[in-house]
Structures are given as C-alpha cells and as structure tokens.
Amino acid sequence: MAATNCFHYHLATIFSLAILSLPPLAFPATFTFVNQCSYTVWPGILSNAGTAQLSTTGFSLSSGASLPVPVPPSWSGRMWGRTLCSLNPDTGRFACLTGDCGFGAIECAGGGAATPATLAEFTLDGAGGLDFYDVSLVDGFNLPMLVSPRGGGGGGNCTVTGRAVDLNARCPAELRAAGGGGCRSACEAFGEAKYCCSGEYATPDTCGPSEYSAAFKSACPRAYSYAYDDGTSTFTCASADYVITFCPAPSTSEKSSERSSSALLVSSGGDLRVKPSFWSIFAIFVAAMYVAV
Ligand SMILES: *[C@@H]1O[C@H](CO)[C@@H](O)[C@H](O)[C@H]1NC(C)=O
C-alpha cells in the first residue's frame, strides 16, 4: 500500500517535471472578420512564404455578418476584402471586380490580392515576442478597413489602425481603377521608380512620400502610404486577438467605430479571447495528480 502511494507520488513528480520542462504552451489568436459594409465582402487571406495557410483562405461575409478565424502562433500574412464577386455560370469560375486572388474560387488557396486593394498585414510573435500589424495602402485602396486589437497589451503601441474614410470618393481621376474598381497607388498608375521606391529610389533616404501618397496619408494617418512609411504605420501588441472590420461606420470617429465593432462581437456571443495561462493549466494538472494518489 505504502509502496503504491509512493509510486503514485513519484509519478506525479515525474509528470510535473516533464510538464515544467516543456516550452510554454502557445495558444492560437482569433481574428474576427466583421462586415459593416452595406454589401457582401469576400475576405481573402494569404500566409507569407514558409507559413502554412489558415483553415480558410477566402470566404463570403454578408452585410452585418462576422466570422472568427483561429490563427496559429507565429503566423504572418495578409488579408483583404474582395468586392463585387460572382460565379460565371459558363466557366464555373468565381471572380471579383476588386481584390481578386486569381484562383477562380471563393478560397484563395495561396493567391494574393489583385491591386488596388487595402491590405491588413500581420506578423505574430515577431521581434521581442510582439505582434506587428498595419493597414497598407501601398498597393492602393478598395475598401475602408480597420484593425482593432482585443485583450492584448504588455508592450507596444497596441491600438486601432486603419480608417473608416472611403478613399474611392477622394481618388484623383488619374488613379481611378477601371469600372469603379478602387483607387490605384501612384506606383501602379504611373510605374515610375520614384513612386515605387525602386531603382535609384530604393532606400528610405531617396524615396520620400509623393503628393499622391501624402494625400492617402492625410486621409488615413495611421495607414502605410508608401514603402518606407514604417514609423507611423506599424503597430505592436503582445498576444492579442484582432478584429478586422470592413467599412467601419464612416460618420464616426475611429474610437466610436472601435466601440461598435466590439459591441458587435459581444452580441455575436462568446468571449473568444479566453486563453488559459500555462500556470493555471499546470496547477489544475498537479491538483488532479494529487487527487488521484
Ligand atoms: C509602434 O511601435 C513600434 C515598435 O516599437 C515602432 O516601430 C512603431 O514606429 C510604433 N508606431 C507608431 C505609430 O508610433
């Protein structure tokens, strides 16, 4: 009897030590896509090279709908909204007027966004264990997008980025994409090195903002407007979840649109952000072992 108890006791100790020596458990983040546009948006998701694709790479999100997508630790990639999509009944191909990923289906399956497209870019667990994120207009604009961190903290300027303003209405004629397909970047419209930060303009010192990127920047001060716009456009957060909102209410400030998207989350039920800590799981495990002996 004593021998059995002793055996159990050692078993508990060995298990505890084995668990202690494991790397801290990493829990996936949740990215919740919210569509506040008055029309359907088809989000597209592309993982960076060397990073596995997520469980979905594209889906339909009707007006007013939201969808949480689990994202594994250390994921990096981008997401955007596709608009005016339809299935061609003759060819069976799915295609979108903006943001099309060229795959011919609702899933993008490794395809990136056709320009112009507003992009949200993420690197989770990057330098210093922080998440890096931004909203980019470097590849043009098709939809207003907002990225709002939820429940993160512990370092960095963990705040909402992007903007509700619809740049299509302010797009200069020479940047307008055909058929109302968004607002092109000056790089795409004119193909000149000074707009693309290429060739002799390929360094932060030689490539400054252009009159076009400056106009984007004044409309969306927190978004990337050209290639070397990092300082005012990249945000960091520690182990947060993120809400990606298309067409956040244009008449409200960024703060109130953040509030309304969080209200939407609450009403859609369920706290998606419960991440049990390593130590709480460890404590439960140890308690269970002692109850067992
Ligand atoms: C946010 O913090 C990061 C990392 O410290 C920094 O690179 C970036 O410039 C900051 N962004 C803003 C908008 O201040």
PDBQT file of the ligand as one rigid body, heavy atoms in Angstrom, charges set to zero:
ROOT
HETATM    1  C1  LIG A 301       4.856  51.340 -32.614  1.00  0.00    +0.000 C 
HETATM    2  O1  LIG A 301       5.913  50.619 -32.000  1.00  0.00    +0.000 OA
HETATM    3  C2  LIG A 301       6.817  50.046 -32.932  1.00  0.00    +0.000 C 
HETATM    4  C3  LIG A 301       7.783  49.162 -32.151  1.00  0.00    +0.000 C 
HETATM    5  O2  LIG A 301       8.357  49.844 -31.092  1.00  0.00    +0.000 OA
HETATM    6  C4  LIG A 301       7.505  51.161 -33.708  1.00  0.00    +0.000 C 
HETATM    7  O3  LIG A 301       8.396  50.618 -34.629  1.00  0.00    +0.000 OA
HETATM    8  C5  LIG A 301       6.455  51.981 -34.429  1.00  0.00    +0.000 C 
HETATM    9  O4  LIG A 301       7.064  53.086 -35.063  1.00  0.00    +0.000 OA
HETATM   10  C6  LIG A 301       5.380  52.477 -33.469  1.00  0.00    +0.000 C 
HETATM   11  N1  LIG A 301       4.297  53.010 -34.275  1.00  0.00    +0.000 N 
HETATM   12  C7  LIG A 301       3.784  54.224 -34.102  1.00  0.00    +0.000 C 
HETATM   13  C8  LIG A 301       2.658  54.605 -34.969  1.00  0.00    +0.000 C 
HETATM   14  O5  LIG A 301       4.225  55.024 -33.278  1.00  0.00    +0.000 OA
ENDROOT
TORSDOF 0
